[in-house]
Amino acid sequence: MLNYIGFYLSYPFLWLAGNMPFWILYRFSDFFYIVVLLVGYRKKVIETNLRNSFPEKSNDEIRKIRYAFYRHFCDIFVETIAMQKSNISRIRRRVRVVNPEDVNAVLDKGQDVIAVTGHYGNWEWVPSVSDRLNALGVSVYRPLKNPMMDKYMLMLRSRFGSVNIPKKNTSREIVRYKRSNQRFILGLISDQSPGKRELQYWARFLNQNTPVILGPEKLAKLTNSQLFFWQMEKEKRGHYKITFIPYKGNVKDSADYDITEWHLRLLERLIVSKPEYWLWSHKRWKYQHLFPGKE
């Protein structure tokens, strides 16, 4: 009941804010940044993640990255709220795609595409490029615990015309698209921590033993889809650039974990180049104590 009450009390503000011009939204972001900085939002988690990922950096460098992350995090918050119907065309103009023709060439030959990315840049704006690709955009999501907020986020994410499917239904829905000859580009965020029962593969990622989700590799082999890494870079405030980096190997015949290592290294390279744009506030290494052989 409290979830419903809280949502309905906040919805008028969300709707009003979501239809404001971007320059006003970024003033809100500036205010939220000060609040987040003062309360030290997830400070311990963020600093632990940063120190373990960049052991060579000084305390001052770690602090600067945390501050820069807070500012970007607040921008993502208002940019997500901005995904109202009135802003869709403006958002599309703020996301530049370097090479959509590479993806469309694959789709036009009758092959589906799986695009892998991480919580980097503004992943909520990734589906905004669907109008530049010649296939149905499909996104996979984990339902939120708050049912009303989950419904609200699904409404926002559907604004760009993509289809959103719950994680547990992914394989079934993708097989259905294949059987109906519906060309699709499936977007997958690959940097979440796997469930405790899904700790099948560990890799060195950002200087740490890290359990990795195998979904992109399994789905690519199941559907024989062409793989791309969806590289999103922040060019300036509220403006992003997307580059599609293709997997060069043969998906069907690739060695176990080769695909997983491929997209993991590309994400790692992106994070190291501009660490403030990754989502440092999540507990990515919460199962590190379960690493095989660790005493």
N, C-alpha and C positions, 0 to 999 in steps of 0.2 A: 504493500500500500504506500509506504514512504517513497518508493521509487517512482510511482505514478504521480504523487503529489509534487515531489521535487521536480520532475520533468515538466509538468504543466505550469508550474510557477516560473520555470526558467525559459520555457519555449517562446513567450512573447519577446524576451530579450534576444534570444538566438535568431528569431525570424527578423527582427528589426536590424540587428547587427549584420546579419547575412546579406541584407540588401543595401548596405551602406557602401559608399565609394571606398576604394582601397586605401586612399590616403587617410581617411578617418579610421579605418580598421587598424592601420599600422600605428596610429596614436594610441589605440587601446593596447596594442602589443607592447608599446614602449612602457605603458603603465603596468601591465602584467609582468614585464621583465623586472621592474623594480620590486614588485611584490614577491615574485619567485626568488629573487636574489636575497631579499630580507628574511624570508622563511627558510631558505636553504633547501629547496625542494629536492628530495632524494640525494642530498649532498653526499652522504656516506657511500651509497651505491655508485654514484657517478664517479667520485674520486677513486674508489677502489678499482672500478673498471678501467679508468684512465691510467692509474699507476701500474696496474698489471699489464696493460696493453703497451704502454710506453715507459718501460723502466729507466730508460736513458734520459727522460725529461726531468727538469727541476720542478720543485714545488710551485714556483712562479709560473712556469709554462703550463703545468697542470691546471692551475687556477684560471689562467687566461682561456684555456680551452673550455673549462666548465662555464665560465661567464659567457663565452661566445655561443656555447651550446644552449644556454638558457635563452639568449636572445633569439636564436633560430627556432627553438622550441615554441616560444611565444608567437613567432611569426606563423609557424605551422598551425597553431591553434586558431588564429583569426583567418588564415587562408582556408582552413577546413570549413569554418562557419560560413565563409563567403561562397560556398558551393551551392548557393540558391539559384533558382532558375534564371533570375535577372542577370547573374554574373557569368553564366556559362561561356558566352562568346568572348568576354573579356579574359577569362582564365585561359581559354584556348590560345589567345594571342600572346599570353605570357609564357607559354611552353613551346619552345622551338625544337623541332625534330630535324636532326642533321641528315639522316639517310633513310627515310621511310620507303624509298624505292627498293632497298635491299630486302625488306620484309615483304613488300608487295610482290616482288618477283617470285618469291617462294610460294606465296599464297596463290598467285595466278597460275602456277604450275600444278595446283591441286594438292599441295602439301600444307598441313596445319603447322602452327607455330606455337612454341612455348617460350615465353619471355620471363627470365628470372631476374629478380632485383632484390634489394634489401631495404631496411628502414633508413633510407638515406635521401637527402634532399627533401622533397615533399611527395611521398609515395601516394598520398590521397589524390594528387593531381595527375598521376600517371595515366589513368583512363581518359584524360582529356584529349589524348591524341588519337582516339578511336576513329574520328572522322577522317583521318589521314591514312587509315589502313583498310585494306579491302577484305575485311572479314569481321565476324561477330567478336566483340571483345568480351572476354569472360574473366572474372576475378574471383579468387577464393578468399573466404574470410572466416574468422573464428567468431561466432556469435558472442555478444557482450552479455554479461550477467544481468545488467539492467535491461529488461525487455523493451521499455519505451525508448531508451537511448539507442538500443540496437536497431529498432525500427527507424529512428531518426537518421542514424548513420547510413542505413541501407537506402533511405530516401535520397540522401545527399549523393551517395556513390552511384546511384542509378541515373543521376542527372545527365551524365555524359553518354548515355545510351548503352552502357555495358551491362552484362548479366552478372549478378552476384550469386554464388552458390556456397553453401556451408562446406567447410573442410571435409566433413564426414561423407558428403555426397559427391565429392570430386570425381572419383573414378567412374561411378555410375553415370553421371551427367556427361562426362567426356566421351564415354563409349556410346552414349545415345546420340551425341552430335556426329560421331564418326559414322554410325549406321545410317543416319539421315543425310549424309553427305553435306552437312553444314560446316563450311570452312570457319575456323575459329583461331583466335590468338589468345592463348591462356596466360594470364599474368600471375606469377607466383612470387611471393615474398619468402625468401629462403633462409633468413637469418634468425628466426625465432629459436628458442630452446626446444628441443623435442620433449615429448612427454616422458615421464620416468620409465615407462615400459617400452620406449622407442629408442633407447640408447644403443643403436647398432653400430654406428661408425663415429670415430673420433679423429679429429684433425688438429694440427697446429694452426691456430688462427689468432692473430694479434698477440703472439708470444705466449699463448695459453692452450692447454689441452681442452678441446672444445667438442662437445657432441653436436653432430650436424644432421639436419633433416635430409632425408633421401628422396623425398617426394618428387622433386623436379626430374631427377635421374630416372626414377621408376616410371613416371608418367610419360617421359620422352620415349623410353624403350617400348612401353605398352602401346603407344599410338604412332610410333615412328615419325614423330614431329621434328621439325627443324628447331634447334635451340638458338636463342639469342640471349645475351646478357643485356638487360635494360639499364644502361648507364645514365643516371640522372645527375646533372651537375648544376649548382646554383651559380648563375652568372652575376646576378645582383639581387637586391631585395625584391622578392615577388616575381622573379624571372628565372626560368630554368631551361636547361638544354638537355635533350635526350639523344643519345647515340646508341644504335643497336650494334652490338658486337657479336658476330656469328660464331658458333661452335664449329670448328673446322673438321672434326673427325666424323666418322660414320657412327651415328647414334646407336643403331642396332648392334653393331659389332664392337662397340667401345668396351674397354676393360671396366670391371667393377670399380666404382668410385672415381673414375676418370672425369666424368661430367661434373660430379660434385666438387672435386678439387678445382676444376676449371672455373666454375662460377664463384667459388669461395675465394680464389686468388684474385679474381677481378674485383670483387667487393672489397677485399682487404687492401688492395692497391688504391682504390678510391677513398677509403677511410683514412689511410695514412696520408694521402695528399691533402685532404681538408677534413680533419677529424671532427670539427665542430658540427658537421652536418649529419652525423650518425646519431641514432637514438641510444645514448649512453645511459638513460635512466631505467632501462629494463634489466632484469636479473639474468643476463645471458649465460652466466657461468654458475648457476645455482646448483648444478649437479657435478661440478668439477671434482668433488670428493669421491665420486663413484667411478672415476677414471680407472680402467683395469690396471691392476698391478700397484696402485697407490696404496700405501700402508695407512 
